[in-house]
Amino acid sequence: MGVQQHRHSKARVRRSRAEAMKMEAPNYVECPKCHEFKMPHRICPSCGYYNENITIAPAKKED
């Protein structure tokens, strides 16, 4: 088993760890009903449809 020869600073370790565990932006898909972008496998927030069935009432925009 290898033995470390030199100590790595906290900044160097954290910079390396941050690069390795970088999060990716979520990918969006187009809603087939209203063509707005939404998260995949989620109810569309603008029209309320999921899998060609209405599941919730669409959100009313207040002006």
Secondary structure, 3 states (H helix, E strand, C coil): CCCCCCCCCHHHHHHHHHHHCCCCCCCCEECCCCCCEECCCCCCCCCCEECCEECCCCCCCCC
